Amino acid sequence: MSKKFKVLITREIPSNAFEILSKKCELEIFNKNEPISRSALKDLIRDKDGVICLLSEEIDKEIVDLGKNLRVISSYAVGYNNIDVEYATKKGIAVTNTPGILTDATADLAWALLLGIVRRIAEGDRMIRSTGFKGWGPLLLLGGDLYGKTLGIIGAGRIGAAVAKRSIGWNMKILYFDRNINSELERECNAKQADLDTLVSESDFVSLHLPLSEETHHLFNRKTLRQMKSSAFLVNTARGAIVEEKALIQALREKWIAGAGLDVYEFEPEVSEELLKLENVLLLPHIGSATKFTREEMARIAAENLLAVLEGNQPIAVVNPEVLEKS
């Protein structure tokens, strides 16, 4: 029998990944119900041929160098800003991810946040549980309207476009900010491409769908938030650091904007105490892709990506294909 590949999985993920890998790989799973520590990652990566990692792990130069046998870093996510892809490429290590499969689940959650904060759903739930329902009142928990309003999409890729298309039933005007023209979105939703200043100043709702990079870090800051309507709402299901959290807290506290719905945070997993105290923000624990089907498909793709690279085959999704072209 041929020697098995040594593989580290940094957190317990759906079991279908283990079924795919177990016949050909010797698996080591850090299955504690908490993120793997830096020291544990450094220790466990040393003899591994491949690793399936989460966004919570920083796979930087030090980790890459410690993985003397490392041939593939398989991200259990669409994003890979936690991985030093440039250095991995230099070392001949393939980096893979799981794009596409998260689109619908994340788009649905963006709408859940938008509807939840606009119609004050969480506030209503807390009221019922804490003080009881005292009866209908004409001024009770007045929220905002969706029909005919303007939805601004920041990043019109797969997820951003899916969020925009879900607005059709509300007859919304769609503005989108993206370096590329999305002809399909324009055709299906009558969407209009706009610069950032125009979008934030004219939109009633702004939904973020950009990857995190040097260019997008703190894209939403004091200046951007000040440009938004005082009646507008911000939704972030992308990456926390796209929004300057300190500025957002001030914007919510001083009512520069009406509210926000967040699934991600700048200093995740830490959530600011100030955010927790505010009523005009709806907070979720990074569950954009958290449906059974989606997470199982992510596990399947992450496992198949990893195994394909180790066996010299083409993975489903590779971030740095030039590595495979050279091999």
N, C-alpha and C positions, 0 to 999 in steps of 0.2 A: 504494500500500500504506500502511495506517495505521501511525503511529509505534508502535514497540514499547515496552512498559513496561520500565523499568530495575529489575532485581531483583538483590539480593545474597543469596547462599547462603553462610553463614559457615563451612561445612565440607563436604567431599565427602560426599554421601549417596547412597543407591541411585539408579541411573540412570533409573528410571522417572519420577522427578520432573523430570528434564531433558527427557525426551520430552514430558511434559505441557506444560511451560512454554516450550520453545525456539521454537515457532512464533509466539508472541505476546509473548515477552519477550527482552530483551537481558540475558543472564545473566553475572554476575561471581561466580565461585566461588573462595572462599579454600580451595584444596584441599591445603594443606600438612597433613601428618599430625600436626597439633598444634592446640591451640585458637588461635583468632584473637586477636592481641594487642589490647589496648585502643586503642592508637594506630592500628592498621590498621583496626579497626572504625570509629573516628571518621572516618578519612579516606575509607573506602569507602562509608559510609552517606549521604554528603552529597547525592548526586544521585539517590538511589534512590526508586522509587515503592513498593517492597515489600522485605521481608527475611524469609528463612527462617533462624531462629536456633536454637541449641541451648541447653540449660540452663546451659551453662558460660559463656554471655555475659550480662553484666549490661546490660540495656536500660533505662537510667535516664533521668532528665530531660535530662541532658547529651546523651546519644545521640539521644533523641527530638527535641530542639531542633536538633541538627545535621542531622537528616533533614528538610530543608525541604519536600521533595516526598512524604514518607512517608505512605502511606495504610493500610498493613497490616503488622502484625508477626505472622508465622506461626511459632508455636512447634513445633519438631519434637520434641514431647513432650506428655504429659498435663499436667504441671505448668507453671506460668508464674510462680512466685515470683521468678524472675530479671527479670521485666518490671514496670515501674511502670505497672500497668494503669490506675490512677486518673488519672495524668498523660496517658497515651496517650488515654484517653477524653476528657479535657478538650481535647486537641488534635484530636479527631475522627479518631483512628487506631484501626482495628479490630485487636483481638488475637484470634488463633485458636489452637486446639490440636488434639491428636489423641486424644481420649478413647475408651475402649471397646476399641480394637484391641490394646492392650497387656495386657489383663486376664489372658488365659490364660497367656501367656509369663511374666509376672511372678509369677503364682500358682504356676506350676510351679517357678520358681526359688526361691521362698520355701520350698517343700517340699524342694527339693534341698539348700538350706542347713540346714533343720531335720534332715533325715535324715543329712546329712553330718556335722554337729557331734554329734548324739546318738549315732550309731554310729561316730564317730571315723574316718571314711573317709579324710580327708586324712592323718591320723597314720599309718594303716595303709599308705597309699601311700608316704609318706616312709620308713617303716621298711623296706619291701621294697627301695626304691631305694638306701637308704644302708647298711644293715647286712645285708640279706638276710633271708629267712624261715627261721627256725631250727626251725620245727615248731609244731604246735598246742599250746596250753597253757591250762589252766583259768582262768588269771587274765590272759590276754593281751588287752589293749585292751578291757576291759569297758566297755560303753556303757550307755545308758538304754533304757527301753522306751517304746513309743508306745501300745500297745493299752490302751484303757480310761482313758487319762489325760485331763487337762483342757487344752484349747487355748484361750488367750485371744486374741481378735482386737481390736486397737485400730484402729477405723475400719472400719465394716461397709459400705463402698461396694462398687463392682464387684469390685475386687481382693480386699479383705478377705473378702467373701462367697464368692468363688471359692476362696480358700484354705480357708475353713471347710468348704465342700462337699466338698473333696478329702479331708477327714478321715473321711468316713463308713465307709470300709473298715477303719479302725482303731477304730471304735466309741467315738469320743472324746466327751467332754462339751464343749460349746462355750459359752463366755462371750464376750460382745462389749460393747465400750464405744463408744458412738456417741450423738450428740445426738438421732438419730432412731431410731425403732423399725423394725427390718427384719423385717416380718411373713413374707416369703418365706423368709428364713434361719431364722426360728423354726419355721416349718412343716416345712421340708425337713430341718433338722438338729437339731430340738428345742433350738435355741440359746436362751440366756437373756441378756437385757440386764443389765448390771451396772455399778455405778460403778467408777471407776478403782481405788480402794483395794481393793475386793473382788476385782476381776479379777486384779490383780497378786499379791495374797497367796494366791489359791486356784489359780492356773494353774500347770501344769507346763511349758507352753510359751507364750510371748507373741510374737505376730507383729504388726509395726507396718505400718499402711496408711493413714496420715493425710497430708494435704498439709502443707507447712511454712508456718506463719504465726506471728504474735506469740503466739498462744494455745498453739501446739504446740511452739514452740521450747524445747528442754530439758525437754520433758514428762517424759522419763525422765532423772532426775537422781539424786543420792545418796539422797534420800528414797525415790523410787520403787524404785530398785534394791535398797535395803535391805528393802523390803517383800516382795520376791520370795522364793520358797523357795530355799534353798541348793542344791536339786537341780534348779532350773528353768533353762530356756534362753530366750534372747532372740534373735529374728530381725528384722532390719531391711532391707527392700527398698524403703522409702519415701523419706525424706530424712534425710541424715546428722545434721543439726542438731536433729532431734527428740530425739536422745540426746546428753546431755552426755558427750563422749568421755573427758574426764579422769576423770569419775566411773565410767564403764564400765570403764576400764582398772583402776581400783582395785578395782571389784567382781569383775573376773575374776582379778586377781592375788591378792586376799585371799579368793577363793572365797565371796563373798556369793551368787553364782549359779554354776551349774555350767559354763555356757559361752554363747557367742553366735555367730551366723552373720550376717555383714555384707556387703551389696552396695553400701552407701553410707556416706559418712564426713563428719564435721562440717566438715572443712577440705579437702574434695575439690578437686583430685586428690591433695593431700598425705595420706599415711597415717602415723599416729604410729609412731615407732620402737618405742614400748612395745608397741603392738598386734602388731607383727611378731614380737616376741620370745615372745609367749604361745602356748602349745599349745592352750588351751581356747577358741580363737576361730578360726572359718573365714572367710577373707577372699576376696572376689571383686571384680573391677574394674568395678562398676556395669554389669552385663550383664543386668539384669532383663528387658529387652525384646529381647535379642540373639538372635532367631531370624530366619532369612532372610525368612520370610513376614511377620513382624511389622514388621521394619524397612522392608521394601518398602511395606507398607500405610501405615506412618507417613509415608513419603516421598510416596506418592500423595495422602494426605489433606492433608498440609502444602501440597503444590503446588496441589491443587484449591481449598483454602481461600484461598490467596493470589490465585489467578487469579480466583476468584469475586468477591472484594471489588474487585479492580481493574477488573473488567468490570461492576460494579454489580449483581451477583447475590448470592444467599444462600449463604454458605459452609456446609460440612458441620457445623462446630463453631465457634462464636464465643463468646468469654469476655465481651465487652461489647456485647451486641446493641443497646443503646441508641444506639450510634454509627451503626449501619446504619438504624435507625428514623428518625433525623434527616436522613439523606442522601436 
